[in-house]
Amino acid sequence: MRLTEITYDTAPPIDSYGPGFFRIDGEVIHGGQLLLPTERFAWSGFDDTETILSRAKLLDVLFIGTGAEITQIPKALRTALDEAEIGVELMATPTACRTYNVLLSEGRRIGAALIPV
């Protein structure tokens, strides 16, 4: 079997997550997080759209981690993301973290907006 080391060239991966926190690039961060190809921000949830929309040209797909369970996002957020031509994938936060890491390792133009579990 051949093992290939995974590298993350554009942004750090999500190392782990737990109740109310994420560990990103070795740092424990409490609260929601917005991970973009070149930057990381605190994210306060579905109404916090300004940063995402202002950087829409950096993204092909945004994974939205909706917490412990998958839920729908507000229609206004979906419309704003559609108008900015950002693809959206809704997932429970654990699934969004794993998917983000896989596609990040492939060098994709992705982001993640994550509500903690």
Secondary structure as GFF3:
##gff-version 3
##sequence-region A 1 117
A	DSSP	beta_strand	14	18	.	.	.	ID=ss1
A	DSSP	beta_strand	21	24	.	.	.	ID=ss2
A	DSSP	beta_strand	27	30	.	.	.	ID=ss3
A	DSSP	beta_strand	33	35	.	.	.	ID=ss4
A	DSSP	beta_strand	40	42	.	.	.	ID=ss5
A	DSSP	alpha_helix	50	54	.	.	.	ID=ss6
A	DSSP	three_ten_helix	56	58	.	.	.	ID=ss7
A	DSSP	beta_strand	61	65	.	.	.	ID=ss8
A	DSSP	alpha_helix	75	83	.	.	.	ID=ss9
A	DSSP	beta_strand	87	91	.	.	.	ID=ss10
A	DSSP	alpha_helix	93	105	.	.	.	ID=ss11
A	DSSP	beta_strand	110	114	.	.	.	ID=ss12
###
